[in-house]
Amino acid sequence: MPQPSNLSPLAVSPGLIEVSLLTPGQVYEGEFTVLNPTTEDAISRYSITVGPLTFDDEYYSPAFEDTSDFNQIVDWIEIENPSGELAPQERCTIRYKITVPEDAPAGGQYASFLIASEDPAGAQQQEGVAVAARSRIAILLYSTVDGETREEGHVIENNVPSIVFDQPIKTSSLIINSGNIHIKAKYTLRIYPIFSGEEVYTNEESPVISTVIPDTTLYNEKTWEDTPLLGLYRVVQEIDFGDRIDRKETVTLVAPLWFMILAFLFLVSIIYGIIERIGKRKEAKKERQENLAKP
């Protein structure tokens, strides 16, 4: 199944549905909206299916093919109106029902509503046959089944550079969710001049918050875009994930490579000058001693 395209002529709301708690044996109802935003005089047909949801890699590229025990909810969902047509600027409410089995496993369950659209106005002729323009978009569904859950998150890497040759200062991290429910991770970055306690940058008022589902890893980067060309800073990155906060503090030198080369050459010249001066003093001392030893 191809991944949903961001170029779909349809718009959906919301893009993420979170069902806080599902109880085995119960039925839950929900809805979302599909809109045909075009102003052109054309009908857009849609069809909706339910698929699994996971993430292919640490960059969290969504995948809608692979299945695991955390995708059983796909078989529990029934859509009331899975297909239809929308005139320009028309919207419709899509209703769905989740029937949770009595033996549903506790923990996270994840699915996707895959909305495929067909635009007859975008049809093209291929070998004499009209082929409609098709595209696809997805709504992600996160849910938790009541029961014995495990919130287990670990920070694998918390990286803060000690030397930055090319601006800006950029931190990174890698975290893993080894539990059975999704966990939110909060990333906070604070930067201080080395001789001052006053922050020159912080994202504390709007920290990066990501949701990590079970059996996945997530890579994250944070950047101070206004990093000066030259400076010495105390950089602190905190990752609030699972039941702990992982803190990394490093003194970071920001300097362009050409500056470091010039500084190195300057240092070498100073050391060479000192060595040469010591050598001359030794030679002068030796010469004086030889002169004193002469009769």
N, C-alpha and C positions, 0 to 999 in steps of 0.2 A: 504494500500500500504506500503510495507516495505521500510525502509529508505535506501538510496543508500549506497553501501559498499565502503570502501576505498581500497578494495582489487581487484577492477576491473582490468582486463588485459588491458583495454583501457585507454588511456590518453586523456585529453581534454585541450583546451586552447582557451580563458582564463577561469579561474574558476569563475569569476564574470564579468557580463556585466552591465554597467551603462548607461542608456539612459537619457541624461540630461533633455530633454524637449519634450513631445509629444503634438501635437496640435490636438484637436478634428476635425474629418473629413479628416485627412491626413493619408498617408500610409508611413511607415518606413521600410527599409530593413536592415538586419544585417547578420552576419555570425560568425561561430566559427569553430574550427578544432577538428577533432577526429582522434586519432592515435592508431595504433596497434603496441605497442613497442616491442613485443616479437621477438626474433630471431629464434624461433623454426618454423619448417615447418608446420604451421597450419593456417587455415583461421579462423578469428573471425567475427561472425555476430553481427550486432548492430541494435537496434531499438530505436527511440527517441520519447518521448511524452512530452507534456507540462502539468505541474501541478502547484498547488498553492504553495506559500512559506510563512511560518510563523515560529515562534520560540516558542518551547514548554515551556521554563522556563527562569529564569533570567541568566542561564549559556549559553543561546543562542544555545540550541540544535535544529538544523533545523527540521522542520516537513513539510511533503508534502501531508497532507490529509485535515487538517482543512482549511476552506475557510472563507473569510470575504469580506467586500466591497473593501478592498485593493487588492483583487486577481481577479478582473474582467478581467484583461488583459489576463488571461489564455484563454478566449474565443476570444480574438482578434488576437491571434498568429497562423500563418499557416507555417508549415515546408515544404520546397520544396522537400527534399530528406530524409524522416524520417527513412529509413531502407537501409541496404546494407551489403556488405562483405568487409573485409579488409585483405589483405595478410600481412605477417610479415613485419614490418617497413613501411607499407603503411599508408598514411594519406588522409583524404578527408575533403573538406570544406562543412559545413552544412549551407545552406542559409534559412533564415526565413523572414517572412513579418508580420508587426504589422499594422492592420487596425483599427484606432482609431475611435470609433463611434462619431457622432455629439454630443450626450448627455453624453459623458464620464465625470465622476466626476473629478473635479480638485483635485490634490494631488498625493500622492504616489500610485504606482501600482507595485506588486511584484509577480514573478513567478519563476519557475524552469524548466530547460530542463533536463529531466530524461533520461539518456543514459543507456539502458540495453544491456549487451553483452552476447553472447552465444559462448562458445569455444568448438567446436566439439571435439577437441583433448583432452579435459578434461572430456569427457563423461565417466560415470561409469555404470556398470551393476547393476540394481536393479530389482530382480525377473525376470531376463531374458530380461529386456528392457533397452536399452541404454538411459541414462538421461544426457543431456548436462550440463556442468558446467556453471552456470549463475551468474552474478554479476551486480551491478548497481552503477552509479556515477551521480553526479548532477552538473549543472552549474546554478548559481543563477543570477536572472535578477532583477535589481532595476531600476525603471523609475518614472518619474514625469509628470503628465498631466497638461498642462498650465491652469491657472485660479486662483481662489482665494485660496491661500495656507496659512497654519498656521504652523509656526515653534514654537512649545511650548515644551521645554524640562525642566525637573526639577531634581535636585539632591535630592534624598530621604535620602541617608546616605553618609557621608564622614568621614570615620573612620581612626584615627591615634592612635596607642596604646600609653599609658603613661608608661607602664611597660612591658618589654619583658623578660620572663624567658628562653625561648628556642629560639636561633637564627634561622633565621635572623629577622630583622625588616620587618614587612609586613603590608601594608596599604590596605584598601578595600573601595569599594564604591558601591552604588546602584542608578541607574538613570532611569527615565521613560520618554518616548516620548508620550505626550498627544496631539500632533498636528496631521496634516494629510500628512506630508512629512518626509522622513528620514533625520536624523541629525547626523553630526559627533561629537564625543566627544573626547577631547584631555586630556590626563592625564599626569601631570608633577609632579615629586617627587624630592625634594631637601632636603639634610641632612647636618647639620652643627654641629661641636663640640659645646658644650654649651658655651664655653668661646672664641669662634672664629667665625669670619664671613666668613671663607674660607670653601667652600663646600668639603665634603669628598665623596659625591655621588650626582649625578644629571643625569637625562635622558633628559635634555632640548634639546640636539642635536638630539635625536631620541625618542621623546615622543610616548607613546602608543596612537594610534588613532583607534577608533571603530565607526562603523555606526549603528545607532539604528533606526529601522523602527517604524511606528506608532503603538500605543496600545501595546507596549512591554516594559519590563524592562530589564536592563542589569547589571549584577554583574561583578566587575572587582577587581583584586588584583595586587599589585605591591610590589616587594620584593627587598631589598638590600642584595644580596647574600653574600657579603663580610663583613657582620656585625661582629665586634670584639666581643670577649667573654664578655667584660665589658666596659661600657662607658655611658656617659650622653650626649644626643644629642637634637638638635632642629630640629624637623621633619616637613616639610611643604609639603602638598599635594594640588595641584590645579587641578580643573576639569573645563575645558572650554567647556560648553555645552549650546546649545540654545543661548540666548542673554545675558548670564552672566557667570562670573567666580566664582566658589565656592572655597573658600580658607580655609584650616584647618591647624593650627599650634599648635604643642604640644611638650612639653619637655618630652623626652622618656628616661627612665632608662633601660639599657640593663645589666642584671646580671643573672647568673644561679641561680636556686632555692637553691642549697646548699650554695651559697654565701649569699643569702638573709637570710637563716636560721641562719648561723653563725653570720651575722651582727645583727640579731635580738637577739640572745643569748648574744652577746657581749654588746648590748645596755641594755638588761635586767640586766646583771651583773653589769654594771656601775650604773644604777638606784638603784639596790639593795644595792650597796656599798655606794652610797650617802645617801640613807635612813638609812642604818645601822649607818653611821658616824653621822648623825644628831641625831639619837636616843641615841647614846653613849654620845654626847655632852649634850643632855638634861638631861640624867641621872647624868652626872658629875656635871652639874650646880645645879641640885636638891640636890645632895649629899653635895655640898659646902654650899648651903643655909641652909641645915639642921645642918651642923656642926657649922655655924655661929650663929644659933638660940640657940644652947646649952649654958647653963650658965657656 
